[in-house]
Amino acid sequence: MSLNKILKNTAIASTAVLSAGAGALYLLHEIDSKQVIDRIKKHLGEDTTIITTWVEPMFQKVNVDGQNVWALVGGVTTIQDNAEAQYHFIASALTGALLDIQRI
């Protein structure tokens, strides 16, 4: 077996193992977006009415307070004081913790 063939097989096997590991990590740490929306509701107050939500379908790497983290990014539209208000949020993809929420 030639050295090139060994290197090629090793590269293919390594890629497969890394892909499987990344997929397993994704499935094991997948945060339900409903959990995040519930945390946002608690953060904004239980009397807040959320009328629409959106969450990006894929985790994104974002910088929060100087740290690069994998996160869910999305937004909510609420009714507060008889008016619509919109918020964008960033939540940890590993824990679901609300990392940032900004009214826009």
N, C-alpha and C positions, 0 to 999 in steps of 0.2 A: 504494500500500500504506500503510495507516494505521500510526501509531506503535504503537498497541496490538498490532496483528498482528505487527509486527517484534519487539516485546518478548516476545510470547508465543512466537514461533518461536525466538528466541534462548534463552529459558529452557528450552524443550523440548530444543533441541540441546545446550545446556550440561549439562543433566541426563543426557542420553544419553552424552555424552562422559565425564562424571564417573563414571557407573555402569560404563561399559566399562573405564575406568582402574582403578577399584576392583576389578572382577572380575579383570582381568589381574594386578594386584598380588597378589590372593588366590591365584591359580593359580601365579604365579611363585614366591611365597614360602611356599607351603603346606608345612608341616612334617609329616612322617609321624609319627603318634603312636608308632609302634613305635620310632623313633629316640629319642624322649623316654624311653620305658620302658627302653630299653637304657642310657641315661645314668643313669637312676634306679638301675638294677641295679648299675652301676659305682660310683655314689655310696654305696649301702648296703653294697656288698661282693659279690663274685662268688659267695660261698657262700650268699647270701640267696636263698630260694625265693619267687618271686612267684606267688601263687595266683589272684588276680583283679586286674583293672585296669578303670578307667573314665576316659573323657576326654569333656568337654563337646563337643558336635558343632560348636559355633561358637566362634570366637575371642572373647575378652572383654577389655575395657579394664580393667586393674587397676593399682593404685598399688603399686609396689615401690620401697622406699627413697626415697620422695618423687617418683618418676618415674611418669607414666602410660604404660603400655606395652600393646600388644596381646599377648595371651597365650593359651596353651592351659592349661586348668585341669582337674585330674583327681585321681585317687587310685589307690593300690595297696594290696593286702592281701598281707602277707608272712608267712612262717614264720621266726621268729627265736628261738633258744633254746627250741625246742619249743613256742612259743606264737604265736598270731596277733598281728600288729601292723599297724595301718593308718596310712597317710601320705597327706596331701594335698600336691599340688605345683602350682607355677606355672612354666611354661616359655615362653620367648620365642616368639611366633608367627613371627617373622622368621628367627631363627637356630636355634631349638630348644634354646638354652642353658637349663639348669636355673636358674631365678631364686630359687626358694624351695621348701623341702620341710620339712614339719612332721609329726611323729608326733602322732596324735590319740588 
